Amino acid sequence: MRTPIERVEQALADVAAGRSIVLIGGTADQDSYVLVAAEKSSTASIAFMIRHGSGLVCAAVTGDEADRLGLSPMSTTRTGSSTVEYLVSVDTAEGSGTGISAIDRARTLRLLADPHSLPATFTRPGHVMPVRAESSGVLGKAGAAEAATDLTRLAGSMSAGAYTALVSATDQTRMADPQEAHDFADRHGLAWLYLDDVVSYRRATETHVRATFRHNGSTILGSYTARGFHSDVTDVDFVAYTVTDVNDRRTAPQVVRHREDSADVCSLDPADSLATAMKSVVRHGHGTVVVERYSAGHSLSECARHASAVDADVAEIIRAIGYSTVASVERGGGRVASDAPVVMGLVQHGDVWQASKILESTVRTTTN
């Protein structure tokens, strides 16, 4: 069984070579897609797409390209729950036919990915449906268009992808479910990956958490470092309090996670909660307490909907601190690993001075 990273790497190799891949939604209510780089669209690949897809061939384009080519929204008003931003359909202005054939649509797709194309290169309406992708790709919105622009960019092609929703092979009146999409890929010898794999790949290979401040201090048992971080993906701020030398190799470091919510800071004593976390790390020998600092605009309920993105933020912070392995990662609400006690509670917004006082108190309590 391939890992998400391996699946994406295989898909990128195929996209770069102009081969079709299968993008699987991952849940029963998400469509799956046949996808190819727009600039490498051929008559054969688009004919294959039309034969096994819904008939609607979409072209994922970035916002900059949509603006440059004068691709306007299909509607000025948004109704329903769909977040897909369809643009007015297009054909090539100098096509050889009506625009609906695989030959014509492949040509239109290639021109949509051509940096030399102009608004006048296309007629409107047509038979290829452009879709405006979120500028931050799957990290901003986990959709097919965003996956298409991300995959083509990562494969070294222009950030434009051609795709269509895959129809069930057993019931032509409905779309393929994830298992059918997987079986389809195996049957046709195509690389496949899940939409979430693209998210995982980007979080693992790119940096989206940036350092905001650093402060070094000391206690009677040793030094500590307070580091600030901000995630450009989740817009969450973090403070990481590292106890003792990160180069201590006697044991793998312990990482403890805290969440704070400014609306609930009176629900318990925040200093005691942070002190408890520090005690756990000091007892272990060395490690870091990572505080997720939510403001009124980032409630815990909102965070729950983006839990995997916040988890990826913490993973980046752990790497930035210099840890390659950790003995445990714990957080309020459930243990991730290790037999150490889970630290629960909310942490109040504080400053470095407060953190140093808590550390000193922790040291005295631990040595008694």
Secondary structure, DSSP 8 states (H G I E B T S, - for coil): ---HHHHHHHHHHHHHTT--EEEE-SSTTS--EEEEEGGG--HHHHHHHHHHB-S--EEEE-HHHHHHTT--BS-SS--SS---EEB--EEETT-SSSS-SHHHHHHHHHHHT-TT--GGGEEEEEEEEEEE--TTGGGT--SHHHHHHHHHHHTTS-SEEEEEEBB-SS-TTSB--HHHHHHHHHHHT--EEEHHHHHHHHHHHS--EEEEEEEEEEETTEEEEEEEEEETTT--EEEEEEES-TT--SS--EEEEEEEEGGGGGGS-HHHHHHHHHHHHHHHSSEEEEEEEE-TTS-HHHHHHTHHHHHHHHHHHHHHHT-S--SEEEETTEE-SSSS----SB-----HHHHHHHHHHHHHHHH-
